[in-house]
Amino acid sequence: MMESILAEERKKSTYSSEHLGAFLYGKQFYDTMKLYLESGPILPYTPNLYNSSRLDIIVDSYRYLPPLYNYNQKQRDNTPGLHQDHINIYTLLANPHQIAGSAHFGMFVKYIELMGTEAHQKMYLDKAINCEITGCYAQT
């Protein structure tokens, strides 16, 4: 239903969203972002964030995070011109649980990848990516 409403509103518009995107972000960034968003997985579950407890929201977030992470990793290796900003934008748009999972993937997994020894990576990385274990990052 929302798609039909948006389509009707776009027909009324006097400017092209593609031209606006290229103007705001630069044509190359915009074109890469558009391709990246269009090829992303469509996640089949829409949670009710307003009637859920904080724990329910955190548990739900882990349904979304592994497919998003794996898609982002695959695209990072296979998409010329892809920038970390594209990945960040996609993850924010596609995941209704940004806060609950952002520390896990944005910091915990990333630091195992970047700073973990080979033994740490073998022990923890796959489990963290698949959300078998969860974590965050703390610095003193």
N, CA, C and O atoms as CSV, one atom per row, in Angstrom:
chain,resi,resn,atom,element,x,y,z
A,1,MET,N,N,0.823,-1.190,0.000
A,1,MET,CA,C,0.000,0.000,0.000
A,1,MET,C,C,0.872,1.260,0.000
A,1,MET,O,O,0.617,2.205,-0.748
A,2,MET,N,N,1.902,1.259,0.850
A,2,MET,CA,C,2.774,2.430,0.930
A,2,MET,C,C,3.457,2.701,-0.408
A,2,MET,O,O,3.663,3.856,-0.782
A,3,GLU,N,N,3.809,1.625,-1.133
A,3,GLU,CA,C,4.448,1.812,-2.436
A,3,GLU,C,C,3.543,2.560,-3.403
A,3,GLU,O,O,4.009,3.415,-4.156
A,4,SER,N,N,2.244,2.242,-3.388
A,4,SER,CA,C,1.320,2.925,-4.306
A,4,SER,C,C,1.139,4.390,-3.912
A,4,SER,O,O,1.027,5.254,-4.781
A,5,ILE,N,N,1.109,4.673,-2.617
A,5,ILE,CA,C,1.006,6.067,-2.161
A,5,ILE,C,C,2.245,6.846,-2.596
A,5,ILE,O,O,2.136,7.963,-3.101
A,6,LEU,N,N,3.423,6.251,-2.397
A,6,LEU,CA,C,4.665,6.920,-2.806
A,6,LEU,C,C,4.711,7.131,-4.316
A,6,LEU,O,O,5.137,8.183,-4.791
A,7,ALA,N,N,4.273,6.128,-5.061
A,7,ALA,CA,C,4.268,6.255,-6.524
A,7,ALA,C,C,3.378,7.418,-6.962
A,7,ALA,O,O,3.754,8.176,-7.856
A,8,GLU,N,N,2.214,7.565,-6.349
A,8,GLU,CA,C,1.314,8.676,-6.677
A,8,GLU,C,C,1.936,10.030,-6.325
A,8,GLU,O,O,1.836,10.981,-7.100
A,9,GLU,N,N,2.567,10.114,-5.174
A,9,GLU,CA,C,3.213,11.360,-4.763
A,9,GLU,C,C,4.373,11.706,-5.691
A,9,GLU,O,O,4.574,12.872,-6.032
A,10,ARG,N,N,5.134,10.694,-6.098
A,10,ARG,CA,C,6.260,10.953,-7.010
A,10,ARG,C,C,5.783,11.480,-8.361
A,10,ARG,O,O,6.466,12.291,-8.988
A,11,LYS,N,N,4.619,11.025,-8.810
A,11,LYS,CA,C,4.059,11.517,-10.077
A,11,LYS,C,C,3.772,13.013,-10.001
A,11,LYS,O,O,3.866,13.714,-11.008
A,12,LYS,N,N,3.424,13.502,-8.822
A,12,LYS,CA,C,3.110,14.917,-8.640
A,12,LYS,C,C,4.365,15.788,-8.568
A,12,LYS,O,O,4.289,17.004,-8.743
A,13,SER,N,N,5.494,15.182,-8.315
A,13,SER,CA,C,6.728,15.929,-8.088
A,13,SER,C,C,7.254,16.547,-9.383
A,13,SER,O,O,7.109,15.979,-10.466
A,14,THR,N,N,7.864,17.715,-9.246
A,14,THR,CA,C,8.421,18.396,-10.417
A,14,THR,C,C,9.929,18.199,-10.542
A,14,THR,O,O,10.544,18.741,-11.460
A,15,TYR,N,N,10.520,17.454,-9.659
A,15,TYR,CA,C,11.953,17.202,-9.752
A,15,TYR,C,C,12.214,15.706,-9.726
A,15,TYR,O,O,11.383,14.929,-9.255
A,16,SER,N,N,13.345,15.316,-10.222
A,16,SER,CA,C,13.738,13.917,-10.254
A,16,SER,C,C,14.508,13.583,-8.976
A,16,SER,O,O,15.462,14.276,-8.621
A,17,SER,N,N,14.092,12.525,-8.292
A,17,SER,CA,C,14.821,12.111,-7.087
A,17,SER,C,C,16.247,11.684,-7.445
A,17,SER,O,O,17.156,11.824,-6.627
A,18,GLU,N,N,16.445,11.168,-8.652
A,18,GLU,CA,C,17.802,10.787,-9.083
A,18,GLU,C,C,18.684,12.028,-9.227
A,18,GLU,O,O,19.842,12.019,-8.810
A,19,HIS,N,N,18.143,13.086,-9.812
A,19,HIS,CA,C,18.926,14.320,-9.946
A,19,HIS,C,C,19.222,14.928,-8.578
A,19,HIS,O,O,20.322,15.428,-8.341
A,20,LEU,N,N,18.250,14.886,-7.691
A,20,LEU,CA,C,18.453,15.417,-6.350
A,20,LEU,C,C,19.526,14.614,-5.617
A,20,LEU,O,O,20.411,15.190,-4.985
A,21,GLY,N,N,19.448,13.287,-5.700
A,21,GLY,CA,C,20.457,12.437,-5.059
A,21,GLY,C,C,21.849,12.698,-5.600
A,21,GLY,O,O,22.811,12.776,-4.836
A,22,ALA,N,N,21.962,12.834,-6.909
A,22,ALA,CA,C,23.262,13.110,-7.522
A,22,ALA,C,C,23.772,14.488,-7.109
A,22,ALA,O,O,24.969,14.668,-6.886
A,23,PHE,N,N,22.865,15.459,-7.006
A,23,PHE,CA,C,23.250,16.799,-6.578
A,23,PHE,C,C,23.737,16.791,-5.129
A,23,PHE,O,O,24.762,17.397,-4.817
A,24,LEU,N,N,23.014,16.116,-4.252
A,24,LEU,CA,C,23.361,16.122,-2.829
A,24,LEU,C,C,24.618,15.315,-2.510
A,24,LEU,O,O,25.425,15.719,-1.673
A,25,TYR,N,N,24.780,14.176,-3.179
A,25,TYR,CA,C,25.850,13.248,-2.805
A,25,TYR,C,C,26.944,13.092,-3.852
A,25,TYR,O,O,27.973,12.471,-3.587
A,26,GLY,N,N,26.733,13.644,-5.023
A,26,GLY,CA,C,27.655,13.407,-6.128
A,26,GLY,C,C,27.159,12.202,-6.915
A,26,GLY,O,O,26.681,11.226,-6.337
A,27,LYS,N,N,27.276,12.278,-8.222
A,27,LYS,CA,C,26.700,11.240,-9.075
A,27,LYS,C,C,27.289,9.862,-8.809
A,27,LYS,O,O,26.544,8.885,-8.728
A,28,GLN,N,N,28.596,9.761,-8.673
A,28,GLN,CA,C,29.212,8.452,-8.478
A,28,GLN,C,C,28.757,7.812,-7.156
A,28,GLN,O,O,28.406,6.632,-7.125
A,29,PHE,N,N,28.763,8.592,-6.071
A,29,PHE,CA,C,28.329,8.068,-4.771
A,29,PHE,C,C,26.863,7.655,-4.851
A,29,PHE,O,O,26.491,6.577,-4.387
A,30,TYR,N,N,26.033,8.513,-5.441
A,30,TYR,CA,C,24.602,8.232,-5.534
A,30,TYR,C,C,24.341,6.974,-6.358
A,30,TYR,O,O,23.555,6.119,-5.950
A,31,ASP,N,N,24.996,6.856,-7.517
A,31,ASP,CA,C,24.783,5.684,-8.378
A,31,ASP,C,C,25.196,4.396,-7.675
A,31,ASP,O,O,24.501,3.385,-7.764
A,32,THR,N,N,26.324,4.434,-6.979
A,32,THR,CA,C,26.779,3.257,-6.234
A,32,THR,C,C,25.790,2.924,-5.125
A,32,THR,O,O,25.456,1.757,-4.921
A,33,MET,N,N,25.323,3.941,-4.409
A,33,MET,CA,C,24.372,3.726,-3.317
A,33,MET,C,C,23.076,3.127,-3.833
A,33,MET,O,O,22.531,2.205,-3.226
A,34,LYS,N,N,22.586,3.638,-4.938
A,34,LYS,CA,C,21.338,3.136,-5.504
A,34,LYS,C,C,21.465,1.659,-5.870
A,34,LYS,O,O,20.593,0.859,-5.532
A,35,LEU,N,N,22.537,1.300,-6.552
A,35,LEU,CA,C,22.768,-0.104,-6.904
A,35,LEU,C,C,22.854,-0.973,-5.666
A,35,LEU,O,O,22.280,-2.061,-5.612
A,36,TYR,N,N,23.571,-0.485,-4.681
A,36,TYR,CA,C,23.781,-1.225,-3.437
A,36,TYR,C,C,22.456,-1.459,-2.713
A,36,TYR,O,O,22.189,-2.567,-2.248
A,37,LEU,N,N,21.628,-0.421,-2.618
A,37,LEU,CA,C,20.340,-0.562,-1.942
A,37,LEU,C,C,19.396,-1.485,-2.707
A,37,LEU,O,O,18.690,-2.292,-2.103
A,38,GLU,N,N,19.384,-1.368,-4.026
A,38,GLU,CA,C,18.482,-2.182,-4.836
A,38,GLU,C,C,18.838,-3.662,-4.800
A,38,GLU,O,O,17.968,-4.510,-5.000
A,39,SER,N,N,20.100,-3.983,-4.550
A,39,SER,CA,C,20.496,-5.392,-4.549
A,39,SER,C,C,20.480,-6.007,-3.152
A,39,SER,O,O,20.751,-7.198,-3.002
A,40,GLY,N,N,20.169,-5.216,-2.135
A,40,GLY,CA,C,20.188,-5.705,-0.761
A,40,GLY,C,C,19.056,-6.666,-0.464
A,40,GLY,O,O,18.015,-6.642,-1.121
A,41,PRO,N,N,19.269,-7.522,0.541
A,41,PRO,CA,C,18.202,-8.469,0.891
A,41,PRO,C,C,17.013,-7.746,1.502
A,41,PRO,O,O,17.172,-6.765,2.229
A,42,ILE,N,N,15.839,-8.236,1.203
A,42,ILE,CA,C,14.618,-7.716,1.819
A,42,ILE,C,C,14.290,-8.658,2.962
A,42,ILE,O,O,14.014,-9.839,2.750
A,43,LEU,N,N,14.321,-8.136,4.150
A,43,LEU,CA,C,14.099,-8.969,5.320
A,43,LEU,C,C,12.604,-9.107,5.566
A,43,LEU,O,O,11.886,-8.107,5.568
A,44,PRO,N,N,12.126,-10.323,5.772
A,44,PRO,CA,C,10.690,-10.594,5.750
A,44,PRO,C,C,9.940,-10.305,7.043
A,44,PRO,O,O,8.753,-10.616,7.143
A,45,TYR,N,N,10.579,-9.738,7.997
A,45,TYR,CA,C,9.956,-9.617,9.308
A,45,TYR,C,C,9.923,-8.158,9.736
A,45,TYR,O,O,10.954,-7.485,9.725
A,46,THR,N,N,8.764,-7.669,10.109
A,46,THR,CA,C,8.648,-6.301,10.608
A,46,THR,C,C,8.179,-6.373,12.052
A,46,THR,O,O,7.030,-6.726,12.318
A,47,PRO,N,N,9.056,-6.043,12.978
A,47,PRO,CA,C,8.687,-6.157,14.388
A,47,PRO,C,C,7.789,-5.011,14.839
A,47,PRO,O,O,7.730,-3.965,14.193
A,48,ASN,N,N,7.108,-5.213,15.927
A,48,ASN,CA,C,6.330,-4.165,16.558
A,48,ASN,C,C,7.209,-3.571,17.658
A,48,ASN,O,O,7.243,-4.085,18.776
A,49,LEU,N,N,7.902,-2.512,17.344
A,49,LEU,CA,C,8.852,-1.922,18.281
A,49,LEU,C,C,8.166,-1.229,19.455
A,49,LEU,O,O,8.771,-1.062,20.514
A,50,TYR,N,N,6.925,-0.830,19.280
A,50,TYR,CA,C,6.270,-0.009,20.280
A,50,TYR,C,C,5.628,-0.818,21.404
A,50,TYR,O,O,5.392,-0.296,22.494
A,51,ASN,N,N,5.349,-2.080,21.140
A,51,ASN,CA,C,4.728,-2.917,22.168
A,51,ASN,C,C,5.676,-4.014,22.639
A,51,ASN,O,O,5.234,-5.025,23.185
A,52,SER,N,N,6.958,-3.824,22.436
A,52,SER,CA,C,7.947,-4.830,22.817
A,52,SER,C,C,8.791,-4.320,23.978
A,52,SER,O,O,9.020,-3.120,24.129
A,53,SER,N,N,9.243,-5.262,24.785
A,53,SER,CA,C,10.169,-4.893,25.858
A,53,SER,C,C,11.555,-4.664,25.258
A,53,SER,O,O,11.818,-5.057,24.122
A,54,ARG,N,N,12.420,-4.041,26.012
A,54,ARG,CA,C,13.803,-3.822,25.551
A,54,ARG,C,C,14.469,-5.159,25.222
A,54,ARG,O,O,15.191,-5.268,24.231
A,55,LEU,N,N,14.228,-6.171,26.052
A,55,LEU,CA,C,14.814,-7.492,25.800
A,55,LEU,C,C,14.277,-8.083,24.500
A,55,LEU,O,O,15.042,-8.649,23.719
A,56,ASP,N,N,12.967,-7.959,24.257
A,56,ASP,CA,C,12.392,-8.463,23.008
A,56,ASP,C,C,13.011,-7.768,21.798
A,56,ASP,O,O,13.275,-8.408,20.781
A,57,ILE,N,N,13.241,-6.475,21.905
A,57,ILE,CA,C,13.843,-5.723,20.803
A,57,ILE,C,C,15.265,-6.208,20.549
A,57,ILE,O,O,15.664,-6.375,19.397
A,58,ILE,N,N,16.018,-6.433,21.595
A,58,ILE,CA,C,17.391,-6.924,21.430
A,58,ILE,C,C,17.388,-8.309,20.791
A,58,ILE,O,O,18.165,-8.567,19.872
A,59,VAL,N,N,16.533,-9.191,21.262
A,59,VAL,CA,C,16.452,-10.542,20.684
A,59,VAL,C,C,16.054,-10.456,19.212
A,59,VAL,O,O,16.649,-11.126,18.368
A,60,ASP,N,N,15.047,-9.631,18.899
A,60,ASP,CA,C,14.627,-9.448,17.504
A,60,ASP,C,C,15.756,-8.918,16.630
A,60,ASP,O,O,15.884,-9.311,15.471
A,61,SER,N,N,16.571,-8.032,17.180
A,61,SER,CA,C,17.622,-7.417,16.367
A,61,SER,C,C,18.574,-8.458,15.812
A,61,SER,O,O,19.142,-8.268,14.736
A,62,TYR,N,N,18.752,-9.542,16.520
A,62,TYR,CA,C,19.682,-10.568,16.060
A,62,TYR,C,C,19.118,-11.432,14.940
A,62,TYR,O,O,19.842,-12.248,14.369
A,63,ARG,N,N,17.850,-11.267,14.620
A,63,ARG,CA,C,17.310,-11.894,13.409
A,63,ARG,C,C,17.833,-11.170,12.167
A,63,ARG,O,O,18.102,-11.784,11.134
A,64,TYR,N,N,17.966,-9.858,12.297
A,64,TYR,CA,C,18.361,-9.028,11.164
A,64,TYR,C,C,19.871,-8.967,10.954
A,64,TYR,O,O,20.344,-8.932,9.818
A,65,LEU,N,N,20.601,-8.955,12.016
A,65,LEU,CA,C,22.013,-8.602,11.911
A,65,LEU,C,C,22.868,-9.568,11.097
A,65,LEU,O,O,23.659,-9.095,10.281
A,66,PRO,N,N,22.766,-10.888,11.259
A,66,PRO,CA,C,23.635,-11.751,10.439
A,66,PRO,C,C,23.433,-11.587,8.935
A,66,PRO,O,O,24.423,-11.465,8.214
A,67,PRO,N,N,22.173,-11.577,8.416
A,67,PRO,CA,C,22.063,-11.405,6.961
A,67,PRO,C,C,22.562,-10.039,6.487
A,67,PRO,O,O,23.145,-9.942,5.408
A,68,LEU,N,N,22.345,-8.990,7.269
A,68,LEU,CA,C,22.848,-7.666,6.890
A,68,LEU,C,C,24.374,-7.651,6.886
A,68,LEU,O,O,24.996,-7.145,5.951
A,69,TYR,N,N,24.959,-8.197,7.915
A,69,TYR,CA,C,26.419,-8.223,8.003
A,69,TYR,C,C,27.009,-9.014,6.844
A,69,TYR,O,O,27.946,-8.557,6.188
A,70,ASN,N,N,26.465,-10.193,6.593
A,70,ASN,CA,C,27.007,-11.023,5.514
A,70,ASN,C,C,26.836,-10.362,4.153
A,70,ASN,O,O,27.731,-10.440,3.312
A,71,TYR,N,N,25.699,-9.714,3.928
A,71,TYR,CA,C,25.494,-8.984,2.681
A,71,TYR,C,C,26.528,-7.865,2.544
A,71,TYR,O,O,27.132,-7.695,1.485
A,72,ASN,N,N,26.725,-7.107,3.618
A,72,ASN,CA,C,27.680,-6.004,3.574
A,72,ASN,C,C,29.094,-6.503,3.300
A,72,ASN,O,O,29.827,-5.888,2.526
A,73,GLN,N,N,29.481,-7.605,3.922
A,73,GLN,CA,C,30.821,-8.149,3.695
A,73,GLN,C,C,30.992,-8.584,2.240
A,73,GLN,O,O,32.018,-8.304,1.620
A,74,LYS,N,N,29.993,-9.263,1.704
A,74,LYS,CA,C,30.052,-9.725,0.315
A,74,LYS,C,C,30.137,-8.535,-0.643
A,74,LYS,O,O,30.951,-8.530,-1.567
A,75,GLN,N,N,29.295,-7.533,-0.415
A,75,GLN,CA,C,29.294,-6.371,-1.286
A,75,GLN,C,C,30.591,-5.576,-1.182
A,75,GLN,O,O,31.054,-5.013,-2.174
A,76,ARG,N,N,31.173,-5.526,-0.004
A,76,ARG,CA,C,32.433,-4.801,0.193
A,76,ARG,C,C,33.507,-5.358,-0.748
A,76,ARG,O,O,34.318,-4.611,-1.295
A,77,ASP,N,N,33.497,-6.669,-0.924
A,77,ASP,CA,C,34.506,-7.310,-1.771
A,77,ASP,C,C,34.151,-7.276,-3.256
A,77,ASP,O,O,35.037,-7.386,-4.104
A,78,ASN,N,N,32.865,-7.127,-3.579
A,78,ASN,CA,C,32.419,-7.298,-4.967
A,78,ASN,C,C,31.868,-6.043,-5.639
A,78,ASN,O,O,31.449,-6.110,-6.794
A,79,THR,N,N,31.857,-4.911,-4.955
A,79,THR,CA,C,31.257,-3.709,-5.527
A,79,THR,C,C,32.313,-2.620,-5.674
A,79,THR,O,O,32.738,-2.034,-4.679
A,80,PRO,N,N,32.742,-2.343,-6.905
A,80,PRO,CA,C,33.718,-1.265,-7.098
A,80,PRO,C,C,33.134,0.074,-6.646
A,80,PRO,O,O,31.977,0.374,-6.939
A,81,GLY,N,N,33.911,0.862,-5.949
A,81,GLY,CA,C,33.484,2.184,-5.514
A,81,GLY,C,C,32.681,2.188,-4.231
A,81,GLY,O,O,32.286,3.253,-3.756
A,82,LEU,N,N,32.429,1.006,-3.654
A,82,LEU,CA,C,31.647,0.957,-2.416
A,82,LEU,C,C,32.464,1.536,-1.275
A,82,LEU,O,O,33.632,1.194,-1.090
A,83,HIS,N,N,31.845,2.399,-0.530
A,83,HIS,CA,C,32.497,3.093,0.584
A,83,HIS,C,C,31.814,2.672,1.879
A,83,HIS,O,O,30.657,2.251,1.855
A,84,GLN,N,N,32.500,2.776,2.994
A,84,GLN,CA,C,31.908,2.414,4.289
A,84,GLN,C,C,30.624,3.203,4.549
A,84,GLN,O,O,29.715,2.699,5.207
A,85,ASP,N,N,30.542,4.425,4.043
A,85,ASP,CA,C,29.316,5.208,4.220
A,85,ASP,C,C,28.110,4.531,3.568
A,85,ASP,O,O,27.006,4.594,4.108
A,86,HIS,N,N,28.307,3.880,2.408
A,86,HIS,CA,C,27.216,3.157,1.764
A,86,HIS,C,C,26.715,2.054,2.702
A,86,HIS,O,O,25.509,1.884,2.886
A,87,ILE,N,N,27.635,1.324,3.279
A,87,ILE,CA,C,27.290,0.214,4.161
A,87,ILE,C,C,26.553,0.734,5.393
A,87,ILE,O,O,25.556,0.150,5.816
A,88,ASN,N,N,27.041,1.817,5.961
A,88,ASN,CA,C,26.391,2.385,7.142
A,88,ASN,C,C,24.969,2.838,6.833
A,88,ASN,O,O,24.053,2.586,7.616
A,89,ILE,N,N,24.782,3.503,5.699
A,89,ILE,CA,C,23.450,3.975,5.307
A,89,ILE,C,C,22.508,2.791,5.107
A,89,ILE,O,O,21.384,2.796,5.608
A,90,TYR,N,N,22.965,1.783,4.376
A,90,TYR,CA,C,22.120,0.608,4.126
A,90,TYR,C,C,21.720,-0.065,5.435
A,90,TYR,O,O,20.553,-0.403,5.635
A,91,THR,N,N,22.689,-0.257,6.322
A,91,THR,CA,C,22.407,-0.944,7.582
A,91,THR,C,C,21.389,-0.165,8.402
A,91,THR,O,O,20.501,-0.760,9.014
A,92,LEU,N,N,21.505,1.148,8.421
A,92,LEU,CA,C,20.533,1.964,9.159
A,92,LEU,C,C,19.148,1.900,8.532
A,92,LEU,O,O,18.144,1.856,9.243
A,93,LEU,N,N,19.089,1.894,7.199
A,93,LEU,CA,C,17.794,1.860,6.520
A,93,LEU,C,C,17.117,0.501,6.639
A,93,LEU,O,O,15.898,0.421,6.793
A,94,ALA,N,N,17.904,-0.565,6.568
A,94,ALA,CA,C,17.338,-1.906,6.501
A,94,ALA,C,C,17.030,-2.503,7.867
A,94,ALA,O,O,16.217,-3.423,7.965
A,95,ASN,N,N,17.653,-2.008,8.902
A,95,ASN,CA,C,17.531,-2.629,10.216
A,95,ASN,C,C,16.720,-1.731,11.157
A,95,ASN,O,O,17.161,-0.628,11.482
A,96,PRO,N,N,15.557,-2.181,11.594
A,96,PRO,CA,C,14.773,-1.347,12.513
A,96,PRO,C,C,15.343,-1.326,13.927
A,96,PRO,O,O,14.841,-0.604,14.788
A,97,HIS,N,N,16.383,-2.110,14.170
A,97,HIS,CA,C,16.980,-2.227,15.500
A,97,HIS,C,C,18.411,-1.698,15.494
A,97,HIS,O,O,19.317,-2.392,15.954
A,98,GLN,N,N,18.632,-0.513,14.996
A,98,GLN,CA,C,19.999,-0.017,14.864
A,98,GLN,C,C,20.753,-0.036,16.179
A,98,GLN,O,O,21.903,-0.474,16.224
A,99,ILE,N,N,20.135,0.425,17.239
A,99,ILE,CA,C,20.853,0.598,18.490
A,99,ILE,C,C,21.193,-0.740,19.124
A,99,ILE,O,O,22.309,-0.931,19.609
A,100,ALA,N,N,20.260,-1.652,19.125
A,100,ALA,CA,C,20.494,-2.919,19.818
A,100,ALA,C,C,21.658,-3.702,19.228
A,100,ALA,O,O,22.357,-4.394,19.968
A,101,GLY,N,N,21.886,-3.620,17.946
A,101,GLY,CA,C,22.950,-4.410,17.343
A,101,GLY,C,C,24.161,-3.634,16.895
A,101,GLY,O,O,25.145,-4.231,16.458
A,102,SER,N,N,24.121,-2.318,16.989
A,102,SER,CA,C,25.227,-1.543,16.428
A,102,SER,C,C,26.527,-1.744,17.187
A,102,SER,O,O,27.590,-1.793,16.569
A,103,ALA,N,N,26.476,-1.863,18.511
A,103,ALA,CA,C,27.713,-2.085,19.262
A,103,ALA,C,C,28.267,-3.472,18.961
A,103,ALA,O,O,29.482,-3.653,18.881
A,104,HIS,N,N,27.384,-4.447,18.796
A,104,HIS,CA,C,27.842,-5.810,18.521
A,104,HIS,C,C,28.619,-5.870,17.207
A,104,HIS,O,O,29.766,-6.315,17.181
A,105,PHE,N,N,27.988,-5.417,16.105
A,105,PHE,CA,C,28.658,-5.514,14.812
A,105,PHE,C,C,29.611,-4.351,14.558
A,105,PHE,O,O,30.678,-4.535,13.973
A,106,GLY,N,N,29.232,-3.168,14.992
A,106,GLY,CA,C,30.062,-2.003,14.718
A,106,GLY,C,C,31.343,-1.956,15.518
A,106,GLY,O,O,32.322,-1.346,15.089
A,107,MET,N,N,31.350,-2.588,16.672
A,107,MET,CA,C,32.542,-2.524,17.513
A,107,MET,C,C,33.070,-3.914,17.871
A,107,MET,O,O,34.238,-4.208,17.618
A,108,PHE,N,N,32.239,-4.764,18.451
A,108,PHE,CA,C,32.695,-6.067,18.923
A,108,PHE,C,C,33.261,-6.903,17.772
A,108,PHE,O,O,34.416,-7.327,17.824
A,109,VAL,N,N,32.457,-7.141,16.739
A,109,VAL,CA,C,32.915,-7.942,15.604
A,109,VAL,C,C,34.076,-7.253,14.900
A,109,VAL,O,O,35.063,-7.894,14.539
A,110,LYS,N,N,33.952,-5.939,14.707
A,110,LYS,CA,C,34.996,-5.201,13.990
A,110,LYS,C,C,36.341,-5.292,14.708
A,110,LYS,O,O,37.377,-5.442,14.059
A,111,TYR,N,N,36.337,-5.204,16.028
A,111,TYR,CA,C,37.601,-5.273,16.753
A,111,TYR,C,C,38.182,-6.672,16.788
A,111,TYR,O,O,39.403,-6.822,16.839
A,112,ILE,N,N,37.350,-7.699,16.762
A,112,ILE,CA,C,37.890,-9.057,16.620
A,112,ILE,C,C,38.567,-9.170,15.257
A,112,ILE,O,O,39.655,-9.734,15.141
A,113,GLU,N,N,37.913,-8.627,14.223
A,113,GLU,CA,C,38.493,-8.671,12.873
A,113,GLU,C,C,39.818,-7.910,12.813
A,113,GLU,O,O,40.804,-8.408,12.269
A,114,LEU,N,N,39.833,-6.713,13.370
A,114,LEU,CA,C,40.988,-5.835,13.212
A,114,LEU,C,C,42.097,-6.074,14.233
A,114,LEU,O,O,43.277,-5.974,13.897
A,115,MET,N,N,41.735,-6.384,15.461
A,115,MET,CA,C,42.727,-6.432,16.529
A,115,MET,C,C,42.931,-7.829,17.111
A,115,MET,O,O,43.911,-8.066,17.817
A,116,GLY,N,N,42.024,-8.747,16.826
A,116,GLY,CA,C,42.137,-10.086,17.390
A,116,GLY,C,C,43.267,-10.873,16.761
A,116,GLY,O,O,43.580,-10.710,15.581
A,117,THR,N,N,43.867,-11.719,17.557
A,117,THR,CA,C,44.886,-12.625,17.024
A,117,THR,C,C,44.190,-13.650,16.138
A,117,THR,O,O,42.962,-13.728,16.120
A,118,GLU,N,N,44.954,-14.416,15.423
A,118,GLU,CA,C,44.367,-15.472,14.597
A,118,GLU,C,C,43.579,-16.449,15.473
A,118,GLU,O,O,42.520,-16.932,15.074
A,119,ALA,N,N,44.102,-16.734,16.664
A,119,ALA,CA,C,43.406,-17.637,17.584
A,119,ALA,C,C,42.072,-17.028,18.034
A,119,ALA,O,O,41.065,-17.733,18.099
A,120,HIS,N,N,42.057,-15.719,18.346
A,120,HIS,CA,C,40.804,-15.047,18.727
A,120,HIS,C,C,39.793,-15.121,17.592
A,120,HIS,O,O,38.617,-15.414,17.807
A,121,GLN,N,N,40.265,-14.851,16.387
A,121,GLN,CA,C,39.363,-14.856,15.237
A,121,GLN,C,C,38.763,-16.239,15.016
A,121,GLN,O,O,37.571,-16.366,14.737
A,122,LYS,N,N,39.591,-17.277,15.141
A,122,LYS,CA,C,39.066,-18.641,14.973
A,122,LYS,C,C,38.072,-18.989,16.074
A,122,LYS,O,O,37.070,-19.662,15.831
A,123,MET,N,N,38.358,-18.526,17.278
A,123,MET,CA,C,37.530,-18.880,18.423
A,123,MET,C,C,36.203,-18.115,18.446
A,123,MET,O,O,35.172,-18.683,18.804
A,124,TYR,N,N,36.220,-16.832,18.069
A,124,TYR,CA,C,35.058,-15.978,18.306
A,124,TYR,C,C,34.366,-15.416,17.068
A,124,TYR,O,O,33.163,-15.158,17.114
A,125,LEU,N,N,35.080,-15.222,15.975
A,125,LEU,CA,C,34.536,-14.431,14.878
A,125,LEU,C,C,33.278,-15.039,14.257
A,125,LEU,O,O,32.263,-14.351,14.146
A,126,ASP,N,N,33.318,-16.296,13.855
A,126,ASP,CA,C,32.124,-16.903,13.251
A,126,ASP,C,C,30.942,-16.911,14.210
A,126,ASP,O,O,29.807,-16.650,13.811
A,127,LYS,N,N,31.213,-17.212,15.476
A,127,LYS,CA,C,30.135,-17.221,16.464
A,127,LYS,C,C,29.537,-15.824,16.632
A,127,LYS,O,O,28.323,-15.684,16.785
A,128,ALA,N,N,30.377,-14.799,16.605
A,128,ALA,CA,C,29.885,-13.427,16.746
A,128,ALA,C,C,29.090,-13.004,15.516
A,128,ALA,O,O,28.035,-12.383,15.651
A,129,ILE,N,N,29.573,-13.328,14.326
A,129,ILE,CA,C,28.883,-12.957,13.092
A,129,ILE,C,C,27.510,-13.621,13.023
A,129,ILE,O,O,26.547,-13.007,12.562
A,130,ASN,N,N,27.415,-14.857,13.474
A,130,ASN,CA,C,26.144,-15.584,13.446
A,130,ASN,C,C,25.289,-15.336,14.687
A,130,ASN,O,O,24.237,-15.953,14.860
A,131,CYS,N,N,25.748,-14.430,15.545
A,131,CYS,CA,C,25.040,-14.043,16.767
A,131,CYS,C,C,24.841,-15.205,17.736
A,131,CYS,O,O,23.889,-15.217,18.516
A,132,GLU,N,N,25.740,-16.176,17.681
A,132,GLU,CA,C,25.735,-17.235,18.693
A,132,GLU,C,C,26.284,-16.678,20.007
A,132,GLU,O,O,25.897,-17.122,21.088
A,133,ILE,N,N,27.173,-15.719,19.906
A,133,ILE,CA,C,27.630,-14.952,21.063
A,133,ILE,C,C,27.416,-13.487,20.730
A,133,ILE,O,O,27.459,-13.104,19.561
A,134,THR,N,N,27.189,-12.676,21.731
A,134,THR,CA,C,27.021,-11.244,21.498
A,134,THR,C,C,28.008,-10.497,22.369
A,134,THR,O,O,28.461,-10.994,23.400
A,135,GLY,N,N,28.320,-9.330,21.945
A,135,GLY,CA,C,29.277,-8.575,22.704
A,135,GLY,C,C,29.150,-7.094,22.429
A,135,GLY,O,O,28.282,-6.642,21.681
A,136,CYS,N,N,30.040,-6.360,23.055
A,136,CYS,CA,C,30.133,-4.934,22.831
A,136,CYS,C,C,31.604,-4.569,22.961
A,136,CYS,O,O,32.461,-5.453,22.956
A,137,TYR,N,N,31.896,-3.339,23.071
A,137,TYR,CA,C,33.275,-2.885,23.146
A,137,TYR,C,C,33.370,-1.908,24.303
A,137,TYR,O,O,32.533,-1.016,24.440
A,138,ALA,N,N,34.378,-2.074,25.125
A,138,ALA,CA,C,34.575,-1.159,26.250
A,138,ALA,C,C,36.036,-0.715,26.255
A,138,ALA,O,O,36.937,-1.497,25.954
A,139,GLN,N,N,36.248,0.528,26.596
A,139,GLN,CA,C,37.600,1.065,26.639
A,139,GLN,C,C,37.732,1.901,27.901
A,139,GLN,O,O,36.837,2.671,28.250
A,140,THR,N,N,38.850,1.741,28.572
A,140,THR,CA,C,39.079,2.550,29.771
A,140,THR,C,C,40.252,3.479,29.549
A,140,THR,O,O,40.609,4.247,30.442
